[in-house]
Amino acid sequence: MGEELNENLREDGLKTDKRTLLVRIFFLPAFAGLLCLFLLNFLVIISALMSVSVGILCAPIGALYLLGAIRVVSDLSPSALTAAGLFCLCFGCFLCFFTARFSPFCLRLAQRYFTALKGEKWRRIYGRGKKNGFLLLFFLLSLFSLAAAAETQYLSRETGFEGTVVGERLVFENAKYINISTSGLDYELRFHKGDGILVEYVNDTPMIVEQSDVNYLKLVQDDSFTISLFARDQFGYKMTVWLPENDYREFYLDSGSGDIYLSETLSDYTEIRTRSGNITVNGAVGKLSAYAAEGNISCTYNAFVNAGSFETKSGDIDIRLPDFSGIILEFRTEDGYLDSKLLGLKERFYSSLDAEKPAPLSKHLYITTESGGVSVEAVKSVGEG
């Protein structure tokens, strides 16, 4: 009897050793699989939190939008937006309950594997847990709300709904004075060979147009409060102003945080101001004044025949001029610097400086910055690196 018992113990020991050896052989694949499971668990948790957050935001906003209490910019109709918010909320709750079951399973699986790796007794990984009715309930609710969102959006499209993103194309007679002011909308000024001023834009709200007479055109961004949800174009809002090639007196361009691009300065005087946006001028000729508090300024001159003034606080300034230009530079800074081989500087200069590059009809170039870097160089010719 004792010998039989010892034989059984020996057989159990051999089986255990073989099982432990097998577990150790597949250590790397098993460890990689466990890492993938925990990464999947992390992604599910993040998705659940994001879905619940979006649902908590969109569902009440959609309901108020449906009642007409607020204005929402969206590609979805009011009823579809409400249903989409409910879908996000229900699906997020479903993921939360799924995580509550999936996370313990991952932990049990890891614990059982490392137990087997140490050669201890192997135990069952899977256990019959209690069924979670909320898991199935929220899954069905999410399917129902998703179907409702798709159906209501389809019916809205059938009745002519195309979203509330504003996209317009406006045409005006030519004017001598152009004034554009936006809070955060990027915009460009370009020139075309047609007649009249063409304005094309995509935005949350319409542009306010003030045209007091035939020589004056003012475009202002409407700053009324709006909410953007599920709008495909909301990250591509932009305005382009097409101007006929003509003689202009003055351009006044202003923006809070939007970028401003000007293809040419065909006006006698151009003033550009922005707080945190960037300013780009590609083809300056007339007198130019540019100010950016935190943004960068980049300007290329076709011909430096008028004075230029550039100012930033923390942004960088990059000026490109024809190498034959005559320059009288007044550079003022606190903690910034100046690079300019065009002006004969062999190395970076870290304080205020007055310099001159003599040539017929030299013009003043005023540059002021608190902590930004400044570069004044010659325009690279075609084919140059």
C-alpha positions as CSV (number, residue, x, y, z in Angstrom):
1,M,0.0,0.0,0.0
2,G,2.8,2.4,0.9
3,E,4.7,1.6,-2.3
4,E,1.6,2.3,-4.4
5,L,1.1,5.6,-2.7
6,N,4.7,6.6,-3.3
7,E,4.4,5.6,-7.0
8,N,1.3,7.8,-7.3
9,L,3.1,10.7,-5.7
10,R,6.0,10.2,-8.1
11,E,3.7,10.2,-11.1
12,D,2.0,13.4,-9.8
13,G,5.5,15.0,-9.4
14,L,6.5,14.1,-12.9
15,K,3.3,15.6,-14.3
16,T,3.8,18.7,-12.3
17,D,7.4,19.0,-13.5
18,K,6.4,18.6,-17.2
19,R,3.6,21.2,-16.8
20,T,6.0,23.6,-15.1
21,L,8.6,23.0,-17.9
22,L,5.9,23.6,-20.6
23,V,4.8,26.9,-18.9
24,R,8.5,28.1,-18.7
25,I,9.1,27.2,-22.4
26,F,6.2,29.4,-23.5
27,F,7.0,32.2,-21.0
28,L,7.6,35.0,-23.6
29,P,4.5,34.3,-25.7
30,A,2.4,34.0,-22.5
31,F,3.8,37.1,-21.0
32,A,3.2,39.1,-24.3
33,G,-0.4,37.8,-24.3
34,L,-0.9,39.0,-20.7
35,L,0.4,42.4,-21.6
36,C,-1.9,42.6,-24.5
37,L,-4.9,41.7,-22.3
38,F,-4.0,44.4,-19.8
39,L,-3.5,46.9,-22.6
40,L,-6.9,46.0,-24.0
41,N,-8.4,46.4,-20.5
42,F,-6.8,49.9,-20.2
43,L,-8.2,50.9,-23.6
44,V,-11.7,49.7,-22.7
45,I,-11.5,51.7,-19.5
46,I,-10.4,54.9,-21.4
47,S,-13.1,54.3,-24.0
48,A,-15.7,53.9,-21.3
49,L,-14.8,57.1,-19.6
50,M,-14.7,59.1,-22.9
51,S,-18.0,57.6,-24.0
52,V,-19.7,58.4,-20.7
53,S,-18.3,62.0,-20.7
54,V,-19.4,62.6,-24.3
55,G,-22.9,61.2,-23.5
56,I,-23.2,63.4,-20.4
57,L,-22.3,66.4,-22.5
58,C,-24.3,65.6,-25.7
59,A,-27.5,64.2,-24.3
60,P,-28.7,67.3,-22.4
61,I,-27.3,69.7,-25.1
62,G,-29.1,67.7,-27.7
63,A,-32.4,67.9,-25.7
64,L,-32.0,71.7,-25.3
65,Y,-31.2,72.0,-29.0
66,L,-34.3,70.0,-29.8
67,L,-36.4,72.3,-27.7
68,G,-34.8,75.4,-29.4
69,A,-33.3,76.7,-26.2
70,I,-29.7,76.9,-27.5
71,R,-27.9,77.0,-30.8
72,V,-25.7,74.1,-31.7
73,V,-23.4,73.8,-34.8
74,S,-23.6,70.2,-35.9
75,D,-24.0,67.9,-38.9
76,L,-26.6,66.0,-36.9
77,S,-30.2,67.1,-36.6
78,P,-31.5,68.0,-33.1
79,S,-33.2,64.7,-32.6
80,A,-30.2,62.7,-34.0
81,L,-27.8,64.6,-31.7
82,T,-30.0,63.8,-28.7
83,A,-30.1,60.1,-29.7
84,A,-26.4,60.1,-30.3
85,G,-25.8,61.5,-26.8
86,L,-27.9,58.7,-25.3
87,F,-26.0,56.1,-27.4
88,C,-22.7,57.4,-26.0
89,L,-24.0,57.4,-22.5
90,C,-25.5,53.8,-22.7
91,F,-22.5,52.4,-24.6
92,G,-20.2,53.9,-22.0
93,C,-22.2,52.3,-19.2
94,F,-22.0,49.0,-21.0
95,L,-18.2,49.3,-21.2
96,C,-18.1,50.1,-17.5
97,F,-19.9,46.9,-16.6
98,F,-17.9,44.9,-19.1
99,T,-14.7,46.2,-17.5
100,A,-16.0,45.2,-14.1
101,R,-16.0,41.6,-15.4
102,F,-13.1,41.7,-17.7
103,S,-10.5,43.2,-15.3
104,P,-10.9,40.5,-12.5
105,F,-10.6,37.8,-15.2
106,C,-7.3,39.3,-16.4
107,L,-6.0,39.4,-12.8
108,R,-7.0,35.8,-12.2
109,L,-5.4,34.7,-15.4
110,A,-2.1,36.4,-14.5
111,Q,-2.2,35.0,-11.0
112,R,-2.9,31.4,-12.2
113,Y,-0.1,31.6,-14.8
114,F,2.5,32.8,-12.3
115,T,1.3,30.1,-9.8
116,A,2.0,27.5,-12.5
117,L,5.3,29.1,-13.3
118,K,6.4,28.6,-9.7
119,G,5.5,24.9,-10.0
120,E,2.6,25.1,-7.6
121,K,-0.7,23.4,-8.1
122,W,-2.6,24.5,-11.2
123,R,-6.1,25.7,-10.7
124,R,-9.0,26.5,-13.0
125,I,-8.9,29.9,-14.6
126,Y,-12.5,30.2,-15.6
127,G,-15.2,30.4,-13.1
128,R,-18.9,30.6,-13.5
129,G,-19.8,34.1,-12.2
130,K,-23.2,35.5,-11.8
131,K,-24.9,36.9,-14.8
132,N,-24.9,40.7,-14.9
133,G,-28.3,42.0,-16.2
134,F,-27.1,45.6,-16.5
135,L,-24.4,44.5,-19.0
136,L,-27.1,43.2,-21.3
137,L,-29.5,46.0,-20.6
138,F,-27.1,48.8,-21.5
139,F,-25.9,46.9,-24.6
140,L,-29.5,46.7,-25.9
141,L,-30.1,50.3,-25.0
142,S,-27.0,51.4,-26.9
143,L,-28.1,49.5,-29.9
144,F,-31.6,51.0,-29.7
145,S,-30.3,54.6,-29.4
146,L,-27.8,54.1,-32.2
147,A,-30.6,52.9,-34.5
148,A,-32.7,55.9,-33.4
149,A,-29.9,58.3,-34.2
150,A,-29.4,56.8,-37.6
151,E,-33.1,56.8,-38.4
152,T,-33.8,60.3,-37.2
153,Q,-30.7,61.6,-39.1
154,Y,-31.9,59.8,-42.3
155,L,-35.4,61.3,-42.0
156,S,-33.9,64.8,-41.4
157,R,-31.8,64.5,-44.5
158,E,-34.8,63.4,-46.5
159,T,-36.6,66.6,-45.3
160,G,-33.7,68.8,-46.4
161,F,-31.5,69.2,-43.3
162,E,-27.8,69.6,-44.2
163,G,-26.2,70.6,-40.9
164,T,-25.9,74.0,-39.2
165,V,-22.2,74.8,-40.1
166,V,-22.2,78.1,-41.9
167,G,-20.5,78.1,-45.4
168,E,-21.1,81.1,-47.6
169,R,-19.8,82.8,-50.7
170,L,-20.2,86.6,-50.8
171,V,-19.5,89.0,-53.6
172,F,-18.9,92.8,-53.1
173,E,-17.8,95.6,-55.3
174,N,-14.2,96.7,-55.1
175,A,-13.2,99.0,-52.2
176,K,-10.2,101.1,-51.4
177,Y,-10.2,100.4,-47.6
178,I,-10.4,96.8,-46.3
179,N,-11.0,96.1,-42.6
180,I,-11.2,92.5,-41.4
181,S,-11.5,91.5,-37.7
182,T,-11.9,88.0,-36.3
183,S,-11.6,86.4,-32.9
184,G,-10.2,83.0,-33.8
185,L,-10.9,82.4,-37.5
186,D,-7.9,81.9,-39.8
187,Y,-8.1,83.8,-42.9
188,E,-6.2,84.6,-46.1
189,L,-6.1,87.5,-48.5
190,R,-5.3,86.5,-52.1
191,F,-5.6,88.3,-55.4
192,H,-7.4,87.2,-58.5
193,K,-7.9,88.5,-62.0
194,G,-11.7,88.8,-61.8
195,D,-13.8,91.8,-60.8
196,G,-15.2,92.4,-57.4
197,I,-14.2,91.1,-53.9
198,L,-15.1,87.5,-53.3
199,V,-15.4,86.2,-49.7
200,E,-15.6,82.4,-49.1
201,Y,-15.7,81.1,-45.5
202,V,-16.7,78.1,-43.3
203,N,-17.5,79.0,-39.7
204,D,-19.8,78.5,-36.7
205,T,-21.6,81.8,-37.3
206,P,-22.1,84.1,-40.3
207,M,-19.6,87.0,-40.9
208,I,-21.0,90.4,-40.2
209,V,-20.6,92.7,-43.1
210,E,-20.4,96.5,-42.7
211,Q,-20.1,98.3,-46.0
212,S,-20.7,102.0,-45.3
213,D,-19.8,103.1,-48.9
214,V,-18.3,101.9,-52.1
215,N,-14.8,102.6,-50.9
216,Y,-15.0,100.8,-47.5
217,L,-15.6,97.1,-46.7
218,K,-15.5,95.7,-43.1
219,L,-15.8,92.0,-42.3
220,V,-16.3,91.1,-38.6
221,Q,-16.7,87.6,-37.1
222,D,-19.9,87.1,-35.1
223,D,-18.8,86.2,-31.6
224,S,-22.2,85.0,-30.4
225,F,-22.0,81.9,-28.2
226,T,-22.2,78.6,-30.1
227,I,-21.5,75.0,-29.3
228,S,-19.9,72.7,-31.9
229,L,-20.7,69.0,-31.7
230,F,-20.2,66.3,-34.4
231,A,-19.4,68.8,-37.1
232,R,-16.9,67.5,-39.7
233,D,-15.7,71.0,-40.7
234,Q,-15.3,72.4,-37.2
235,F,-11.5,71.9,-37.2
236,G,-11.2,73.4,-40.7
237,Y,-12.9,76.7,-40.3
238,K,-11.3,79.3,-42.5
239,M,-12.0,82.4,-44.6
240,T,-10.5,83.4,-47.9
241,V,-10.9,86.9,-49.3
242,W,-10.2,87.2,-53.0
243,L,-9.3,90.7,-54.1
244,P,-9.0,92.0,-57.7
245,E,-5.6,93.3,-58.7
246,N,-6.1,97.0,-58.1
247,D,-4.7,100.0,-56.2
248,Y,-5.7,100.0,-52.5
249,R,-5.3,102.6,-49.9
250,E,-5.3,100.7,-46.6
251,F,-5.6,97.2,-45.2
252,Y,-6.5,96.8,-41.5
253,L,-6.3,93.1,-40.5
254,D,-6.9,91.9,-36.9
255,S,-7.4,88.5,-35.2
256,G,-7.5,87.2,-31.7
257,S,-6.0,83.7,-32.1
258,G,-6.4,83.1,-35.9
259,D,-3.6,82.9,-38.4
260,I,-3.4,85.7,-41.0
261,Y,-1.9,85.1,-44.5
262,L,-1.5,87.9,-47.0
263,S,-0.2,86.9,-50.5
264,E,0.7,90.5,-51.5
265,T,0.5,94.0,-50.0
266,L,-0.9,95.9,-53.0
267,S,-2.1,98.7,-50.6
268,D,-0.3,101.9,-49.7
269,Y,-0.4,100.9,-46.0
270,T,-1.1,97.5,-44.4
271,E,-1.6,97.0,-40.6
272,I,-1.8,93.5,-39.2
273,R,-2.4,92.6,-35.5
274,T,-2.9,89.3,-33.7
275,R,-2.6,88.1,-30.2
276,S,-1.7,84.4,-30.5
277,G,-2.0,83.7,-34.2
278,N,0.8,83.7,-36.8
279,I,1.2,86.4,-39.5
280,T,2.6,85.5,-42.9
281,V,3.1,88.0,-45.7
282,N,4.4,86.6,-49.0
283,G,5.1,89.5,-51.3
284,A,5.3,92.8,-49.4
285,V,5.8,96.1,-51.3
286,G,3.8,98.8,-49.5
287,K,4.3,100.2,-46.1
288,L,3.7,97.4,-43.6
289,S,3.1,97.3,-39.8
290,A,2.7,93.9,-38.1
291,Y,2.2,93.0,-34.5
292,A,1.9,89.6,-32.9
293,A,1.9,89.2,-29.1
294,E,2.7,85.5,-28.9
295,G,2.6,84.4,-32.5
296,N,5.3,84.4,-35.2
297,I,5.7,86.8,-38.0
298,S,7.1,85.8,-41.4
299,C,7.5,88.4,-44.2
300,T,9.0,88.2,-47.6
301,Y,9.5,91.4,-49.6
302,N,9.3,91.7,-53.4
303,A,10.9,95.1,-53.1
304,F,11.9,97.0,-50.0
305,V,10.8,100.4,-51.1
306,N,8.7,101.4,-48.0
307,A,9.3,101.4,-44.3
308,G,8.5,98.2,-42.4
309,S,7.6,97.8,-38.7
310,F,7.4,94.5,-36.9
311,E,6.8,93.8,-33.2
312,T,6.3,90.7,-31.0
313,K,6.5,89.8,-27.4
314,S,7.6,86.1,-27.4
315,G,7.1,85.2,-31.0
316,D,9.9,85.0,-33.6
317,I,10.3,87.3,-36.6
318,D,11.6,86.2,-40.0
319,I,12.2,88.9,-42.6
320,R,13.4,88.2,-46.2
321,L,14.4,91.0,-48.5
322,P,16.1,91.3,-51.9
323,D,19.9,91.4,-51.4
324,F,20.1,94.8,-53.2
325,S,17.8,96.5,-50.7
326,G,19.1,99.4,-48.7
327,I,18.2,99.0,-45.0
328,I,18.4,101.3,-42.0
329,L,17.6,98.8,-39.1
330,E,16.5,99.8,-35.6
331,F,16.4,96.6,-33.6
332,R,15.1,96.7,-30.0
333,T,14.9,93.8,-27.6
334,E,15.1,92.7,-23.9
335,D,16.0,89.0,-24.1
336,G,15.8,88.3,-27.8
337,Y,18.4,88.0,-30.5
338,L,19.2,89.0,-34.1
339,D,20.6,86.9,-36.9
340,S,21.5,88.7,-40.1
341,K,24.3,87.9,-42.5
342,L,22.6,90.4,-44.9
343,L,23.6,93.2,-42.4
344,G,27.1,91.8,-42.0
345,L,26.6,90.1,-38.6
346,K,28.9,87.0,-38.4
347,E,27.2,85.7,-35.2
348,R,24.0,86.0,-33.3
349,F,23.5,89.4,-31.6
350,Y,21.8,89.4,-28.2
351,S,21.1,93.1,-27.5
352,S,19.5,96.1,-29.2
353,L,21.3,97.3,-32.3
354,D,21.3,100.0,-35.0
355,A,22.7,98.9,-38.3
356,E,22.7,99.9,-41.9
357,K,23.2,98.4,-45.3
358,P,23.8,101.3,-47.6
359,A,22.1,101.5,-51.0
360,P,20.2,104.1,-53.0
361,L,16.8,104.9,-51.4
362,S,17.5,103.0,-48.1
363,K,14.4,102.5,-46.0
364,H,13.8,102.1,-42.3
365,L,13.1,98.7,-40.8
366,Y,11.9,98.8,-37.3
367,I,11.9,95.5,-35.3
368,T,10.9,95.2,-31.6
369,T,10.7,92.0,-29.6
370,E,10.8,91.1,-25.9
371,S,12.1,87.6,-26.0
372,G,11.7,86.4,-29.6
373,G,14.3,85.6,-32.2
374,V,14.8,87.7,-35.3
375,S,16.2,86.8,-38.6
376,V,16.8,89.4,-41.4
377,E,18.3,87.7,-44.5
378,A,18.3,87.9,-48.3
379,V,15.6,86.2,-50.3
380,K,16.9,82.9,-51.7
381,S,16.9,82.9,-55.5
382,V,15.3,80.0,-57.5
383,G,17.4,76.9,-57.4
384,E,19.3,78.0,-54.2
385,G,19.1,75.5,-51.2
